[in-house]
Amino acid sequence: MAIICLRCVLKRVCVKGVEPTTTGELKHDVAITLVLLKKEILPSFFDVMTHLLVHLVEELEFCGPVHTQWMYLKPQGVGLG
């Protein structure tokens, strides 16, 4: 169940259009998801990278959709069809 919640949260973070009214609910869902993960997975799994999920939602509020902020852009003319 925790992995399914994580997938749903990441899917909502990576959408192309974001409604500002849903970010509060998304913050709550991230917190619940991290609690579920901590109950199921060994503590040695959790490091700074799992905590960054909280900050992705904050960046979503401040900077807009995540897909406009990717570090590595897709080169023009390259694709799968």
N, C-alpha and C positions, 0 to 999 in steps of 0.2 A: 504494500500500500504506500509506503514511504517513497519508493522509486517512482510510482505512478504520479504521486503528488509533485515530485521534483520535475518530472517530465512536463506536467501541466504548467507549473510555474515558469519553467524555461521557455515553453511555447508562448506563454503570455508576455514574457519579457522581450522576445524576439519578433514581435509582430511589426508590420510596416506602419500601421496607424495606431496611435495610442490616445485613449481618452483620459484627460487629466483627472477625471472624477474617480477612476478605478484604481489609481495608484495606492490609495490608502488601504483598499481591500487586498491589493497585491502584496503590500508590506506585511499585512496580517497573515496571508497565505504562505509567504516565505518563512516567517517565524514558526508557524505551525509545521511546515515541512521540515525545517531544521530540527525541531524537537522530535518529530517522528523518526528522522534519520538517526539522531543520537540515541534513541531508544533501541534501534535495531542493529546498528553497525558499531564496531569496536571504536573506542575513543581515539585510537592511533590514526584513524582515517581522517579525522578533522584537523585541519590546519588553516592557514590564512586563506587558502583558495575557497573553502566552503563558506567562510565569512564574507567573501567578496560578493556573494549572491545578494546579500542585504544591500550592498552599495550599488549593485546594478539597478535596483529599483529606484534608488535615489537619483542616479544619473539619468534614468528614464524621465524623472520629473524635471530635472534641470536642463538636460540637453536634447530631449526628444528621443525618437526611436533609435534603438541600438544599432540597426543596420547602417545608419549614416555615420557611425563612429568606429567601424571596424578598423583595426590597425592595418590589415593587409587588404587592399582593394583588388577586385578581380580585374585583370588586364582586359582591355577592349579587344573584342574579336575572339576571345577564348571562351569556350563553353561546350556543353554537351548536346548541342543541337538546337 
